[in-house]
Amino acid sequence: MSLSVRAFSRGIATTSRVPSALRMKGHRIAALATQSTLYKKGRTIELMQFTRSSRRGLSTTSAVPEAEPEHSQRSNKNEETADNSSAENESTNHAVVSTFDLFSIGVGPSSSHTVGPMRAGKIFVQDLVDHKILDKVASIKIDLYGSLALTGIGHGTPNATLMGLEGELPETVPTETIISRVESMHETNTMTLNGSHRIRFNPDKDMTLHYYESLPQHPNGMRFTVFDANGDMLATNEYFSIGGGFVVNEKTQVAHGENVFYRDNKHEPMYASSSSAETEGGNLEQATMDERTQQDLVTAALPFRTGTDLIKMCERENLSIAEVVFLNELQWRSRDDVINSAYRIWNVMDDSIRRGCLSTHGKLPGRLNVNRRAPRLYQNLMRGIYGPGGSNQGQLAQEQSPAITDGLQSMLRGTNNNNNNYESAQGEAYRTSLTNTQRTELTGVFKKRPLARRLLLPQLDYLSVYAIAVNEENAAGGRVVTAPTNGAAGVIPAVLKYHLEFLSEDPSRDILEFLFTSAAIGMLYKRGASISAAEMGCQGEVGVACSMSAAAFAAVMGGTPAQVENAAEIGMEHNLGLTCDPVDGLVQIPCIERNALGAVKAVTAAQLALQGDGSHRVSLDQVIETMRQTGQDMMSKYKETSQGGLAVNVPIC
């Protein structure tokens, strides 16, 4: 029995039938290996023991996969080597990933349902190129499972997947061309794989949405299978979009051949982008395999597994949380590149606020006919940030969005009086593992600050406007930053913009401290639980963003690491159990308002933490584990399936 609906632009048939690739004899789908590879922005991160029911351990070091059953007979020497490697992997199973993996530039409306599938499509066609079989492909079958099927139409999953297969990336895809390109596929029944190889493709028949079937590894599963002119399968692969734009990739199975991907842990055919990535609309540079391999073998300078580890490290080394993250980033990038990349992320965030506030579009796309509210709310506020009509920004806005080069130059000028405290602290007798070079790298980037300069916070209305503006842009398919997901993309920009606009005394430094502090908290959630609404509900998206923002706001207000950790804990504790129930599968109701409330709650959580000394009964690690357990116990209809909650109680028309 099959179901059929009309999808996003022109229509994509949805059915519960088994794809033809699974019915073919002599070809099997690759099973998820013990060691999978997680992709984000062209970098790989090893993902150990990926299952829905277990925690994830992310490591930026290379990992040795467990022995396959048929190879279990080894010499004593090899067994000893494997045991040592396993122990080493466990010891490096830390939470550290790059800030610029958590914060990546993409398109709306969803990081797991739009950004992830687009990346997966690009990965697959690049794999075909690397296997030298792209030119042999005559047709393709696409299967979307679970949450990707149930809410995929409203999230733009089919269109995003097709753009990825045509070689586009979320960072650079021309968003204004997506709909017309998909319409052309419907009209011509063709598509162009990787932008160079045209094949036959009927979206109504060759893309299947499996509403009532999920792949066992993760609710957000997808499978791509390509065939030659005779209808014989050439290659197939499964991918899992696990939130925040991260994609877990299975090993590709090529018909009648070895499973060659990563068999020797050296070959890395995945495309890569330069860390000094290109501005919107530009082309991503391809890094060499040697550079990629070297990058992935680098270990964190200051690894941490839990919030407790992070706070103890800050106290031991006399560092802020942002400084710990900054020093880790230097393992992958130069000092200037780290600073410039952080400003670039903020510039995109700030631009999404501006576009949302000044938009002239009355309604958001979709059947709900939701009106944009940010422009009207913005106009109702007495003080304009971007100037009348948005033609030019006010002086304050210019100060808060400094040119990258100017901001960098001002930060790299010698030391100031505040640095004297830092120098005197260095002279005190305390145990530290930092080198003088590491200390020097921090000079001029951060500064010690007194506790909470202001506790009376004006103009809270702007928090709501900023968050709503970003999420309306996201709902319209605009370019935003996953922070840490698209569905929660408005919380962090809103809180940071609020601080810069009304409280900051040093915007350049505060941008860095805010982003790096929030990233550290996001890493803990990604390792200890998940940032995928399909696994955790909305507590894994808006809840995590609220916790990240609360911690970062406490940091830029002068809080100690203990107070920052307390703020993060409060921010999540009161989001536990938050469901993900988007009406009609659109990232609009309740998502847009929920971001506004998440931003306000983050500031409130930071205020509470700053009024104390950092000591508290419930730890951040405990609340992360509670979130994980709550997400596991939550019924699937409340986890991004639109089968419960508001999604079934709010009429669509």
C-alpha positions as CSV (number, residue, x, y, z in Angstrom):
1,M,0.0,0.0,0.0
2,S,1.4,3.4,-0.9
3,L,0.6,6.9,0.1
4,S,1.0,10.0,-2.1
5,V,1.1,13.7,-1.3
6,R,2.1,16.8,-3.1
7,A,5.4,18.0,-1.7
8,F,7.3,21.3,-1.2
9,S,7.5,22.8,-4.6
10,R,5.9,20.6,-7.3
11,G,5.3,17.2,-5.6
12,I,7.3,14.2,-4.5
13,A,5.5,10.8,-4.2
14,T,5.7,9.3,-0.7
15,T,5.2,5.6,-0.2
16,S,6.0,2.8,2.3
17,R,7.2,0.5,-0.5
18,V,10.6,-1.2,-0.2
19,P,13.1,0.4,-2.5
20,S,14.2,-1.7,-5.5
21,A,17.8,-1.7,-4.3
22,L,16.8,-3.9,-1.4
23,R,15.1,-6.4,-3.5
24,M,18.1,-7.0,-5.8
25,K,20.0,-10.3,-5.2
26,G,23.7,-10.2,-4.9
27,H,23.8,-6.7,-3.4
28,R,23.7,-5.8,0.2
29,I,23.4,-2.4,2.0
30,A,26.5,-1.5,4.0
31,A,25.9,-2.0,7.7
32,L,26.9,0.8,10.1
33,A,30.4,0.0,11.2
34,T,31.7,0.2,14.8
35,Q,33.8,3.2,13.7
36,S,31.7,5.6,11.7
37,T,32.7,9.0,10.4
38,L,31.0,12.2,11.4
39,Y,31.1,15.0,8.8
40,K,30.7,18.7,9.3
41,K,31.9,21.5,7.0
42,G,34.3,19.3,5.2
43,R,36.0,17.9,8.4
44,T,35.8,14.4,9.7
45,I,35.5,13.5,13.3
46,E,35.6,9.9,14.5
47,L,32.4,8.7,16.1
48,M,32.8,5.7,18.4
49,Q,30.0,3.1,18.9
50,F,27.2,5.1,17.4
51,T,23.9,3.9,18.7
52,R,20.6,5.6,19.6
53,S,20.7,4.2,23.1
54,S,24.2,5.0,24.1
55,R,26.2,8.2,24.6
56,R,28.4,9.4,21.9
57,G,32.1,9.9,22.3
58,L,33.6,12.3,19.9
59,S,37.3,12.4,19.3
60,T,39.3,14.5,17.0
61,T,42.0,11.9,17.1
62,S,42.2,8.9,14.8
63,A,40.5,5.8,16.1
64,V,41.1,2.1,15.5
65,P,37.9,0.1,14.6
66,E,37.0,-3.0,16.6
67,A,38.0,-6.3,14.9
68,E,35.5,-7.9,12.7
69,P,34.4,-11.4,13.7
70,E,36.1,-13.1,10.7
71,H,39.4,-11.5,11.7
72,S,39.2,-12.3,15.4
73,Q,42.1,-14.7,15.2
74,R,45.2,-12.6,15.6
75,S,48.7,-13.1,17.0
76,N,49.4,-12.2,20.6
77,K,51.3,-9.2,19.4
78,N,48.5,-7.9,17.3
79,E,46.0,-8.4,20.1
80,E,48.2,-6.4,22.4
81,T,48.5,-3.6,19.9
82,A,44.8,-3.5,19.4
83,D,44.2,-3.4,23.2
84,N,46.6,-0.5,23.6
85,S,45.0,1.3,20.7
86,S,41.6,0.8,22.3
87,A,42.8,2.1,25.6
88,E,44.3,5.1,23.9
89,N,41.0,5.8,22.1
90,E,39.1,5.6,25.4
91,S,41.5,8.1,27.0
92,T,41.0,10.6,24.1
93,N,37.3,10.1,24.0
94,H,36.7,13.7,25.0
95,A,34.0,16.3,24.2
96,V,36.2,18.7,22.2
97,V,35.1,19.5,18.6
98,S,35.8,22.7,16.8
99,T,33.7,25.8,17.6
100,F,33.3,26.2,13.8
101,D,31.7,22.7,13.6
102,L,29.1,23.7,16.1
103,F,28.6,27.1,14.6
104,S,28.4,26.7,10.8
105,I,26.8,28.8,8.2
106,G,23.8,27.1,6.4
107,V,20.3,27.6,5.2
108,G,16.9,27.2,6.8
109,P,14.7,25.9,8.0
110,S,16.4,23.0,9.8
111,S,19.9,21.9,10.5
112,S,19.0,18.2,10.8
113,H,16.4,18.2,8.0
114,T,17.9,20.7,5.6
115,V,21.6,21.3,6.2
116,G,22.3,17.6,7.1
117,P,20.6,16.0,4.1
118,M,22.3,18.6,1.8
119,R,25.7,17.7,3.1
120,A,24.9,14.0,2.9
121,G,23.9,14.3,-0.8
122,K,27.2,16.1,-1.5
123,I,29.2,13.5,0.4
124,F,27.6,10.7,-1.6
125,V,28.3,12.2,-5.1
126,Q,31.8,13.0,-4.0
127,D,32.2,9.4,-3.0
128,L,31.1,8.4,-6.5
129,V,33.7,10.7,-8.0
130,D,36.4,9.2,-5.8
131,H,35.4,5.7,-6.8
132,K,35.4,6.8,-10.5
133,I,31.9,5.5,-11.1
134,L,30.0,8.9,-11.4
135,D,30.1,8.7,-15.2
136,K,28.5,5.2,-15.1
137,V,25.5,6.3,-13.2
138,A,22.2,6.4,-15.1
139,S,19.6,6.7,-12.4
140,I,19.3,7.1,-8.6
141,K,16.9,6.1,-5.9
142,I,16.5,8.2,-2.7
143,D,14.9,6.9,0.5
144,L,14.1,9.2,3.4
145,Y,13.1,7.5,6.7
146,G,11.5,8.4,10.0
147,S,11.5,12.0,11.0
148,L,13.0,13.0,7.7
149,A,9.9,11.7,6.0
150,L,7.3,12.7,8.6
151,T,8.3,16.4,8.8
152,G,10.6,16.5,5.7
153,I,8.1,18.4,3.5
154,G,7.8,21.3,5.9
155,H,11.5,21.3,6.6
156,G,12.5,21.3,2.9
157,T,14.3,18.0,3.2
158,P,13.5,16.7,-0.3
159,N,14.7,20.0,-2.0
160,A,17.8,20.1,0.2
161,T,18.7,16.5,-0.6
162,L,18.4,17.2,-4.3
163,M,20.6,20.3,-4.0
164,G,23.3,18.2,-2.3
165,L,23.2,15.6,-4.9
166,E,23.7,18.3,-7.5
167,G,26.9,19.3,-5.7
168,E,25.7,22.2,-3.5
169,L,26.8,23.0,0.0
170,P,24.7,24.8,2.7
171,E,27.3,27.4,3.1
172,T,27.2,28.6,-0.5
173,V,24.0,27.3,-2.2
174,P,22.1,30.2,-3.9
175,T,18.9,29.9,-1.9
176,E,16.9,31.9,-4.4
177,T,17.4,29.2,-7.1
178,I,16.4,26.1,-5.1
179,I,12.7,26.1,-5.9
180,S,13.2,26.8,-9.6
181,R,15.8,24.1,-9.9
182,V,13.6,21.5,-8.3
183,E,10.7,22.5,-10.6
184,S,13.0,22.0,-13.5
185,M,13.7,18.4,-12.3
186,H,9.9,17.7,-12.3
187,E,9.6,19.2,-15.8
188,T,12.5,17.4,-17.4
189,N,12.7,14.3,-15.3
190,T,16.4,14.7,-15.0
191,M,19.0,16.0,-12.6
192,T,22.7,16.8,-12.7
193,L,24.8,14.8,-10.2
194,N,27.6,16.8,-8.7
195,G,26.8,19.6,-11.2
196,S,28.4,17.7,-14.0
197,H,26.7,14.4,-14.9
198,R,23.1,14.5,-16.1
199,I,20.9,11.4,-15.3
200,R,17.3,10.5,-15.6
201,F,15.4,11.2,-12.4
202,N,11.7,11.4,-11.7
203,P,11.1,13.0,-8.3
204,D,7.6,11.5,-8.1
205,K,8.9,7.9,-8.4
206,D,12.6,8.0,-7.5
207,M,12.3,9.7,-4.1
208,T,10.5,7.7,-1.4
209,L,9.4,9.0,2.0
210,H,9.0,6.1,4.5
211,Y,6.6,7.6,7.0
212,Y,6.2,4.4,9.1
213,E,9.7,3.0,8.9
214,S,13.0,4.2,10.5
215,L,16.5,2.9,10.1
216,P,17.6,1.4,13.5
217,Q,20.6,3.6,14.0
218,H,18.8,7.0,14.1
219,P,15.4,8.5,13.3
220,N,16.9,10.8,10.7
221,G,18.1,8.2,8.2
222,M,18.5,8.4,4.4
223,R,19.7,6.0,1.8
224,F,21.1,6.8,-1.7
225,T,21.4,4.0,-4.4
226,V,22.7,4.5,-7.9
227,F,22.3,2.2,-10.9
228,D,23.9,1.9,-14.4
229,A,22.1,1.9,-17.7
230,N,21.2,-1.8,-17.4
231,G,19.5,-1.2,-14.0
232,D,22.3,-2.9,-12.0
233,M,23.2,-1.3,-8.7
234,L,26.6,0.5,-8.7
235,A,26.8,1.7,-5.1
236,T,24.7,2.6,-2.1
237,N,25.1,4.3,1.2
238,E,23.1,5.3,4.3
239,Y,23.5,8.5,6.2
240,F,22.2,9.8,9.5
241,S,21.6,13.5,10.2
242,I,22.2,13.7,14.0
243,G,21.5,17.3,14.6
244,G,23.3,20.6,14.1
245,G,24.2,19.8,10.5
246,F,26.4,16.8,11.6
247,V,26.1,13.7,9.4
248,V,27.2,10.2,10.3
249,N,28.2,8.3,7.2
250,E,28.2,4.6,6.7
251,K,31.0,2.9,4.8
252,T,30.1,2.9,1.1
253,Q,29.4,-0.6,-0.3
254,V,30.3,-0.9,-4.0
255,A,28.7,-3.7,-5.9
256,H,30.9,-6.8,-6.4
257,G,33.8,-5.1,-4.7
258,E,35.5,-4.6,-1.3
259,N,34.2,-2.1,1.2
260,V,37.2,0.2,0.5
261,F,36.3,3.3,2.5
262,Y,38.6,3.9,5.5
263,R,39.7,0.3,5.5
264,D,43.2,1.3,6.2
265,N,42.3,4.5,8.1
266,K,44.3,6.5,5.5
267,H,42.1,7.1,2.5
268,E,39.8,10.0,3.1
269,P,37.8,10.8,-0.1
270,M,35.5,13.3,1.6
271,Y,35.6,16.8,0.2
272,A,37.2,19.4,2.5
273,S,36.9,23.1,3.0
274,S,39.5,25.5,4.0
275,S,39.1,26.7,7.6
276,S,39.4,30.3,6.3
277,A,36.2,29.6,4.4
278,E,34.8,31.8,1.9
279,T,32.0,34.4,2.2
280,E,28.5,33.8,1.1
281,G,28.2,32.9,-2.5
282,G,31.9,32.0,-2.9
283,N,33.4,28.7,-3.8
284,L,34.8,26.4,-1.1
285,E,38.4,25.5,-1.6
286,Q,39.4,21.9,-1.7
287,A,42.0,21.0,0.9
288,T,44.5,18.2,0.1
289,M,44.2,14.7,1.6
290,D,47.4,15.2,3.5
291,E,46.2,18.4,5.1
292,R,42.9,16.7,6.1
293,T,44.6,13.7,7.6
294,Q,47.0,15.9,9.6
295,Q,44.0,18.0,10.8
296,D,42.1,14.9,12.0
297,L,45.1,13.4,13.8
298,V,45.5,16.5,16.0
299,T,44.5,16.2,19.6
300,A,43.0,18.9,21.8
301,A,45.5,21.0,23.7
302,L,43.2,21.0,26.8
303,P,40.7,18.1,26.4
304,F,37.7,17.7,28.7
305,R,34.9,15.2,28.9
306,T,32.5,16.7,31.4
307,G,31.5,20.0,32.8
308,T,33.4,19.0,36.0
309,D,36.5,18.4,34.0
310,L,36.1,21.8,32.3
311,I,35.7,23.8,35.5
312,K,38.6,22.0,37.3
313,M,40.8,22.7,34.3
314,C,39.9,26.4,34.3
315,E,40.7,26.6,38.0
316,R,43.9,24.7,37.7
317,E,45.2,26.7,34.7
318,N,43.7,30.0,35.8
319,L,41.8,30.3,32.5
320,S,38.3,31.2,31.5
321,I,36.2,28.7,29.6
322,A,36.5,30.8,26.5
323,E,40.3,30.7,26.8
324,V,40.3,26.9,27.0
325,V,38.3,26.7,23.8
326,F,40.5,29.2,22.1
327,L,43.7,27.3,22.9
328,N,42.1,24.1,21.6
329,E,41.1,25.9,18.3
330,L,44.8,26.8,17.9
331,Q,45.4,23.1,17.3
332,W,43.5,23.4,14.0
333,R,44.0,27.0,12.9
334,S,46.2,29.9,13.3
335,R,45.5,32.6,15.9
336,D,44.4,35.1,13.3
337,D,42.2,32.5,11.5
338,V,40.4,31.6,14.7
339,I,39.6,35.2,15.5
340,N,38.5,36.0,11.9
341,S,36.4,32.9,11.7
342,A,34.6,33.9,14.9
343,Y,33.9,37.4,13.6
344,R,32.6,35.8,10.4
345,I,30.1,33.7,12.3
346,W,28.9,36.7,14.2
347,N,28.6,38.8,11.1
348,V,26.2,36.2,9.6
349,M,24.3,36.0,12.8
350,D,24.0,39.8,12.9
351,D,23.0,40.0,9.3
352,S,20.2,37.4,9.9
353,I,18.8,39.7,12.6
354,R,19.0,42.7,10.3
355,R,17.3,40.9,7.4
356,G,14.6,39.7,9.7
357,C,13.9,43.1,11.3
358,L,13.8,44.9,7.9
359,S,12.0,42.2,5.9
360,T,9.3,43.5,3.6
361,H,7.7,40.0,3.1
362,G,4.4,39.8,4.9
363,K,4.0,36.0,5.3
364,L,6.2,33.0,5.8
365,P,6.1,30.2,3.3
366,G,3.8,27.2,3.9
367,R,0.1,26.4,4.5
368,L,0.0,28.0,7.9
369,N,0.1,31.6,6.5
370,V,2.1,32.8,9.5
371,N,2.7,36.5,9.4
372,R,6.2,37.9,10.0
373,R,6.2,39.8,13.3
374,A,9.8,40.9,13.7
375,P,9.5,43.9,11.3
376,R,6.4,45.3,13.1
377,L,7.8,44.6,16.6
378,Y,11.1,46.3,15.6
379,Q,9.3,49.4,14.2
380,N,7.3,49.6,17.5
381,L,10.4,49.9,19.5
382,M,11.5,53.5,20.1
383,R,15.2,53.0,19.3
384,G,16.2,51.9,15.8
385,I,19.4,49.9,15.5
386,Y,19.8,49.7,11.7
387,G,18.6,53.2,10.8
388,P,15.5,54.3,9.0
389,G,14.6,51.8,6.2
390,G,17.8,49.9,6.9
391,S,19.8,51.8,4.3
392,N,22.6,52.4,6.6
393,Q,23.5,51.3,10.1
394,G,23.8,53.5,13.1
395,Q,27.1,54.4,14.7
396,L,26.5,52.0,17.6
397,A,25.7,49.1,15.2
398,Q,29.0,49.8,13.3
399,E,30.9,49.7,16.6
400,Q,29.4,46.4,17.4
401,S,30.1,44.8,14.1
402,P,33.7,45.9,13.6
403,A,35.5,45.1,10.3
404,I,37.5,41.9,10.8
405,T,40.8,43.6,10.0
406,D,40.1,46.6,12.2
407,G,38.9,44.5,15.1
408,L,41.9,42.2,14.8
409,Q,44.4,45.1,14.7
410,S,42.8,46.7,17.8
411,M,43.0,43.4,19.6
412,L,46.6,42.7,18.7
413,R,47.9,46.0,19.9
414,G,50.0,45.6,23.1
415,T,48.7,45.1,26.5
416,N,46.5,47.5,28.6
417,N,46.2,48.1,32.3
418,N,43.8,45.1,32.7
419,N,46.6,42.9,31.4
420,N,48.7,43.8,34.5
421,N,46.4,41.7,36.6
422,Y,46.9,38.9,34.2
423,E,50.7,39.2,34.4
424,S,50.6,39.4,38.2
425,A,48.5,36.3,38.2
426,Q,51.1,34.5,36.2
427,G,53.7,35.2,38.8
428,E,51.7,33.5,41.6
429,A,52.7,30.1,42.7
430,Y,50.1,27.7,41.2
431,R,50.4,24.5,39.3
432,T,49.9,24.8,35.5
433,S,50.7,22.8,32.4
434,L,50.4,25.7,30.0
435,T,53.5,26.8,28.1
436,N,54.6,30.4,27.8
437,T,53.7,30.2,24.1
438,Q,50.1,29.3,25.0
439,R,50.0,32.2,27.4
440,T,51.3,34.5,24.8
441,E,48.7,33.4,22.3
442,L,46.0,34.7,24.7
443,T,47.5,38.1,25.1
444,G,45.1,40.8,23.8
445,V,42.3,38.4,23.0
446,F,40.6,38.1,26.4
447,K,40.8,40.2,29.5
448,K,40.0,39.6,33.1
449,R,36.9,41.5,34.2
450,P,35.2,42.4,37.4
451,L,32.1,40.5,38.5
452,A,28.8,41.5,36.8
453,R,29.1,45.1,35.8
454,R,25.4,45.6,35.6
455,L,22.6,43.6,37.1
456,L,19.7,45.8,36.0
457,L,19.1,44.8,32.3
458,P,17.2,47.4,30.2
459,Q,15.1,46.9,27.0
460,L,14.4,43.2,27.3
461,D,11.9,43.6,24.4
462,Y,14.8,43.6,22.0
463,L,15.7,40.0,23.0
464,S,12.4,38.8,21.6
465,V,12.7,40.9,18.4
466,Y,16.2,39.6,17.7
467,A,15.3,35.9,18.2
468,I,12.1,36.2,16.2
469,A,13.9,38.0,13.4
470,V,16.4,35.2,13.0
471,N,13.9,32.4,13.2
472,E,11.6,34.0,10.7
473,E,14.6,34.2,8.3
474,N,15.3,30.6,9.0
475,A,11.7,29.6,8.4
476,A,11.8,31.4,5.0
477,G,14.9,29.4,4.0
478,G,17.4,32.2,4.5
479,R,21.0,31.9,5.5
480,V,21.6,31.5,9.2
481,V,24.1,30.0,11.6
482,T,23.4,26.7,13.2
483,A,23.6,27.6,16.9
484,P,23.7,24.8,17.6
485,T,20.8,23.9,15.3
486,N,18.7,25.9,12.8
487,G,15.5,25.3,14.9
488,A,17.2,27.1,17.8
489,A,19.2,29.5,15.6
490,G,17.7,32.7,17.2
491,V,18.6,32.2,20.8
492,I,22.4,32.8,20.8
493,P,22.4,35.7,18.3
494,A,19.6,37.4,20.2
495,V,21.4,37.2,23.6
496,L,24.8,38.2,22.1
497,K,23.2,41.1,20.2
498,Y,21.4,42.2,23.3
499,H,24.6,42.3,25.3
500,L,26.5,44.1,22.6
501,E,23.8,46.7,22.1
502,F,23.1,47.6,25.7
503,L,25.8,46.3,28.0
504,S,29.1,45.7,26.3
505,E,32.1,47.9,27.0
506,D,34.4,46.0,24.6
507,P,32.3,44.4,21.7
508,S,35.3,42.9,19.9
509,R,36.4,40.9,22.9
510,D,32.9,40.1,24.0
511,I,32.0,38.5,20.7
512,L,34.9,36.1,21.1
513,E,34.3,35.3,24.7
514,F,30.6,34.7,24.1
515,L,31.0,32.4,21.1
516,F,33.8,30.3,22.6
517,T,32.1,30.0,26.0
518,S,28.8,28.9,24.4
519,A,30.6,26.5,22.2
520,A,32.2,24.7,25.2
521,I,28.8,24.1,26.7
522,G,27.4,22.9,23.3
523,M,30.3,20.4,23.1
524,L,29.3,18.9,26.5
525,Y,25.7,18.4,25.3
526,K,26.8,16.9,22.1
527,R,29.0,14.3,23.8
528,G,26.8,13.6,26.8
529,A,23.4,13.6,25.1
530,S,22.4,14.9,21.7
531,I,21.4,18.2,19.9
532,S,18.9,16.4,17.7
533,A,15.2,17.0,18.3
534,A,14.5,13.6,16.7
535,E,16.3,12.1,19.7
536,M,15.8,14.6,22.5
537,G,12.8,16.7,21.5
538,C,13.1,20.4,21.6
539,Q,15.1,20.3,24.9
540,G,17.9,19.2,22.6
541,E,17.6,22.3,20.5
542,V,16.1,25.3,22.2
543,G,17.0,23.9,25.6
544,V,20.6,23.5,24.6
545,A,20.8,26.9,23.0
546,C,19.3,28.5,26.1
547,S,21.9,26.7,28.3
548,M,24.7,27.8,25.9
549,S,23.5,31.4,25.9
550,A,23.0,31.6,29.6
551,A,26.6,30.4,30.2
552,A,28.0,32.8,27.6
553,F,26.0,35.7,29.0
554,A,27.3,35.0,32.5
555,A,30.8,34.9,31.1
556,V,30.7,38.3,29.4
557,M,29.1,39.8,32.5
558,G,32.2,38.8,34.4
559,G,31.1,35.5,36.0
560,T,33.6,32.9,37.2
561,P,33.8,29.5,35.5
562,A,31.7,28.1,38.4
563,Q,29.0,30.8,37.9
564,V,29.1,30.2,34.1
565,E,28.5,26.4,34.7
566,N,25.7,27.2,37.1
567,A,24.0,29.5,34.5
568,A,24.3,26.7,31.9
569,E,22.7,24.2,34.3
570,I,19.8,26.6,35.2
571,G,19.2,27.2,31.5
572,M,18.6,23.5,30.8
573,E,17.0,22.5,34.0
574,H,13.9,24.5,33.2
575,N,13.8,23.2,29.6
576,L,13.8,19.5,30.5
577,G,11.0,17.6,28.8
578,L,10.4,20.3,26.1
579,T,8.8,18.6,23.2
580,C,9.3,19.1,19.5
581,D,5.8,19.2,17.8
582,P,6.0,21.6,14.8
583,V,2.6,22.2,13.3
584,D,2.4,20.9,9.7
585,G,6.1,20.0,10.0
586,L,7.1,23.7,9.5
587,V,9.7,25.3,11.7
588,Q,7.3,28.1,12.6
589,I,4.8,27.2,15.3
590,P,5.9,26.9,18.1
591,C,9.5,27.2,17.1
592,I,9.8,31.0,16.4
593,E,8.2,32.1,19.7
594,R,10.1,29.4,21.6
595,N,13.4,30.9,20.5
596,A,12.3,34.3,21.9
597,L,11.4,32.7,25.2
598,G,14.6,30.7,25.2
599,A,16.6,34.0,24.9
600,V,14.8,35.7,27.8
601,K,15.2,32.5,29.9
602,A,18.9,32.5,29.2
603,V,19.4,36.0,30.5
604,T,17.3,35.2,33.5
605,A,19.3,32.1,34.2
606,A,22.6,34.0,34.0
607,Q,21.2,36.7,36.4
608,L,20.4,34.0,39.0
609,A,23.8,32.4,38.6
610,L,25.6,35.8,38.9
611,Q,23.8,36.5,42.2
612,G,25.4,33.4,43.7
613,D,29.0,32.3,44.2
614,G,28.9,29.4,41.8
615,S,28.0,26.7,44.3
616,H,24.8,24.9,43.5
617,R,23.1,21.6,44.3
618,V,22.5,20.3,40.7
619,S,25.5,20.1,38.4
620,L,25.6,20.7,34.7
621,D,26.7,17.1,34.2
622,Q,23.7,15.8,36.1
623,V,21.2,17.9,34.1
624,I,22.8,16.8,30.8
625,E,22.4,13.1,31.8
626,T,18.8,13.9,32.9
627,M,18.1,15.4,29.5
628,R,19.5,12.3,27.8
629,Q,17.3,10.0,29.9
630,T,14.3,12.2,29.4
631,G,14.8,12.2,25.6
632,Q,15.1,8.4,25.6
633,D,11.9,8.0,27.6
634,M,10.0,10.6,25.5
635,M,7.4,9.2,23.1
636,S,8.5,9.4,19.5
637,K,5.4,11.5,18.6
638,Y,6.9,14.3,20.6
639,K,10.3,14.2,18.8
640,E,10.1,16.0,15.5
641,T,7.5,13.8,13.9
642,S,4.4,16.2,14.0
643,Q,2.4,13.3,15.3
644,G,1.6,14.8,18.7
645,G,1.3,17.9,20.8
646,L,0.4,21.1,19.0
647,A,0.9,19.4,15.7
648,V,-2.3,17.5,16.1
649,N,-4.3,20.1,18.0
650,V,-3.8,23.2,15.9
651,P,-5.8,23.2,12.7
652,I,-3.7,23.8,9.6
653,C,-6.3,25.8,7.7
